[in-house]
């Protein structure tokens, strides 16, 4: 069944213009130079992504050219102002914009949020040290989110609580850096069935599971989560459910996401069937070992430890 059409699909040109606008609004002046965001994660509605998928490499190439041209034009403008000001013996002009040494790093992905509308363009960008070449490997200093809703535009700091809908940010295909194991295990408290340690954009955290079922994901206005992750929207709002069988003490994981979950590196069968835009739960679960590394879309990793027998 075909989805209803919309009057405001996102065009390839819209995507390029949004990336350029995001760059201009995310400039960070230093004393001798100005840094633009170097890394861009662009998220499109599934219908827009499907329509543009075949020309994504061309969009990325032209977006890089447009960013270079915009930086050059802005530098020419600032140079003219700077020369005029020096002739007047006035204050120093704005520092020159330095394009990232590693080049513009751009990924275009499907938006996995259910509330997103066709025509929405959401961009997460990062300021990174120029020596970093790999996507998402830079030292992040600032994150900006940009959204276009049917021709209207707005920007907000990258706090997932400030936007009407939060989609997506690292890409599912980008490998996540290994997280260091804790130097010591937290003490096991009475009534705690498992201990889960993880690190998101809010830092290192520990969750003690003291009930037989929890929900893990980014959460949101209409999504309850026991572990609410502050991370990129590759992680679904309700990414997976973790259930403990009260009789056996065995843990089971139900994957509810679009971009997948892994247990010790092995993909978990999805419990969700997406057909004709409809979402159906097939009630599929995977057993979880007493100690496991649970990956969410390759973005966040949770270190799970059952306390049974501890």
N, C-alpha and C positions, 0 to 999 in steps of 0.2 A: 504494500500500500504506500502510495506516495505521500510525502509530507506536504502540508499546505504551503504554498509559496508566500513569500513576504515581499513587501515593497522596498525593503532596505537591506539587501544582501551586501556583504562586504566585498568590494572589488580589490583586485591586486593593487591598484593605485591607492586605495584607502589604506591598505596595510603599510605601503611604503611611506605615505605621508604621516601616518601615526608613529612609525618608528623614528622619523626625522623630528617630529614634534616632541616625542618623548626625550630624544637626545638633547634638544634645545632647552627643555624644561628641567633636565637633570644635570646641567653643567655645575661643576664644583670648582670655584676659583681658588687657586693657591696664591702664593706671593709672586712667583715668576711665570706661572702657567695656569691654564684652566683645563680641568680634566672632564671629558664627556663620559657618559656611561659606555662601557666597552662590551657588555654582554646583554643580549636581548632575548627573552623568551616570549614569543608571540603566540597567543591562543585564539583560535577561531571556532565559531559554532560548527558542529559536525557537517551541516549542509554546505557552509562556506568552504570548509576544509576539503570536502569531497570534490567540490567544483574546481578548486584551485590546486588540488594535489599535484596534478601533472606539470604545473609550471612553478612549483615552490622553489626549485633551484634558481630559476630565472628571477623570481621575486627577490630572493636573498641577494643575488648578484646586483640587481638594480638598486636595492636598498643600500648596499654598501657604497655604490657609486653616488647615490643621492646624499648619503652621510658625508662622504669625502667632499662633494661639491658644496654642501651647506657649511661645513667647517671652513673651507677655503673662502667662501663668500663672507662669512662672519669675521674671519681674520682680516680680510681686506678692509672691511668696514671699521674694525677696531684700530687697524693701522692708520687709516686716514684720521680718525679721531685723535689717536695718540700723537701724530705729527702736528696737528692743529694745536693741541694742548701744549706741546713742547715749545712751539713758537710763541705761545702766550705765557710761557713759563708757569703754566698751571700744573695741576696734579698729574701724576702718571696715568696713562690710559689703562684699559682693562688688559690683564695678562692674556697672551696669545693662547688659543685653544690647541692642545696637543692631541692629535689623533692617537689611538692606542697602538703601541708598537706591535702587538700581536694581531692587529687587524680587528675589524668589527666581527664579533661572534654572534650569530643570529640563528635561532631555531624557531621554526613555525610548526605548531602542534595543534591537535584537536582539543577543544575545550571540553572537559568531562563533567562540568557542572550541569545539573538538570535544569536550573532556572535560567540559564543563559539564552539570549535571544539571537536569532540570525541577524547579522550585521554588527554584533558586538566584536570589538577588537580589544583584547586585553594584553597589555605588555608589562612584563616585569623586567627591569633593567638593573644592572649592577655597575657601580664604579669599582674597578679592579686595578691592581698594580700591573703596569704594562708588561712586565717581564713574564707574566703568566700567560701561557699559550692555550691551555686546554679549557674547554667550556666548563664554567662553574668552578674552575680551580683558582680563580683570582681571589685576592683578599678584599672581601666586600666591605665597602665603607658607607654605602647608601643604596636603598632600593626604592624604585619609583613604580607605581602602577598607573597605567593610562587606560581609559575605556572610552569607546565610541558607541553610543546607544542610538541607532537609527538616525544618524546625522548630527546628534548633539554630542558634545565632548565635555569631559570633566577629568580632573586628576585628583589623586589623593595619595598621601603617604602609604607605604606598603604595610599598613596594619589591616589584618584581615577582618577586623571588626568595624571598619569605617566605610565599607562599600556595601551597596544594596545586595549584590551577589558577589561571591568570591569564587572565581573559577580556578582556574589553574592554578611563573616561574618559572630542580634541574630536570631536564628532560628525562623521560623514562629510559631512553637509550644510553644516557650518560652514566658511566660507572660512578658509584658513590665512594668516597674515600673511606677506608676502613677506620672504624672508631676504636680508640684504645680501650682495652678491657679495664674495668675498675680495679684499683689497687687492692681493695678489700671488699668482701661481700657485706652487705648491710645485715644487721642482726635480724633474725627471723622472729616476728612477733606472733603471739598466740592468735589464732583465727585468720592468719594470712596464708592463702593458698599458693601464692606465687609472687615473685618479685620481678618487676620489669624495669630495666634501665634503658635510657635512650637519650639522644641529644638532638634537639631541634634548634630553631633560630633563637629560642629563649635560653639555650644553654643545656647543661647536663641535668637530667631529672630522674627520679626514682618513683615508681608507682607500686604500691602494695595491694595486690588483688585480694579482697576479703569477701567477695561474693562469687556466685557460681557462673555469672556471665557478665562480660563487659563489652563495650563498643569502643573501637579505636578509629580515629580519623581526624579531619580538620574541623568537624562540627559546623555549626552555623545556627541561624535563627530557628529553623525547623528541624535541626538535627542534634539529638542528644548524644554526647560522647562521654565516656568515662576518662579516656585519655585523649585530650584535645591537643593536636599537634600544630605547632606554629611552623608551617613549612609551605613549600610550593604546592599548587593545586593539581599537580600530577597525583598527589594523594587525595583520594576522594573524601567527601565530607563524612561519610560513613564507610570506612574502607574495609574493615573486617570485624566480625564478632568472635570473641574467644569464650568458649564454654567449658566448664568443668563438670564432668559427670560426678554427682555427689556420691554414688555408690562405689565406683571404681577409683575415683580420683584422677582419671585420665582427662587430658585437655584436648579439645577439638577446635579447629579454626574454620570459620565460614567466610570465604572471600566474597565481598560485595562490591568490589571496585571495578573500574573500567581498565586500569593499567596494570593490575595484577599484584599478587602477593607471593612471596617466596618463604620457604622454611628451610634454613640451612642451605640456601642457594637453589633449592628445587622449587619450580613453580607449583602453586596450589591450584587445583581445578576450580574454576569460577563457579560460584553458586547462582550467578545471575545470567539470565538469558535476555539479550536485547534483540527484540524482533519488531520491525516496523515501528520503531520509536517507543515500544512498550517494554517495561522492565518486569521480569518474572523471576521469582526466587525458586530455584530448583531444589533447595534444601540439601546442598552438598557440603559435607564437612571433611576436613583432613585432620588426622591425628597429629598432635604436637608432642615431641619428645620432652623429657623432663628438663632438658636444657636445649635451647634453640635460639638461633638468630633469625628473626622475622623481618623480612624486607618489604617495604611498601613502595611499589612503583620504582624501585631502585633509587629512591630519594632519601628515605629515613629507614634506619635499622634499629630494631628493638631487641635487646638481650633479655630473653625470657628464662626464668629459672623456677621450677616447681619447688615448693618447700616440703613436699612429701618426703618423709624420712630424714629431714634435715635436723 
